[in-house]
Amino acid sequence: MLLKDTAAQTVIADKAYDAHARLVQPLLSKGRAVVIPSRATSRQPRDHDRELYKARHLIENFFARLKQYRAIATRYDKTARNFLGAIHLVASIIWLA
């Protein structure tokens, strides 16, 4: 359950989520900011925050690098504590590299 205090104020997604009637319009009506670039074939292109979208790309690339480690990608550890420790270890290795 998502509490009202912790609800996201901004939704950042890629072009695949450019469904105006199903996704963008309900979010805008709830007062959320939407950072989703329009598809190239869109009749009415929508403006988006390019800098915030670049940050999304960096985060997505970090998760892709994290998944290059087999133990993380396959959830090798049985307990959540050990899995989180493995994520911390791999994240520090990525950060130092």
Secondary structure, DSSP 8 states (H G I E B T S, - for coil): ---STT--SEEE--GGG--IIIIIHHHHHTT-EEE----TT-SS-----HHHHHHHHHHHHHHHHHTTSHHHHTT--SSHHHHHHHHHHHHHHHHH-
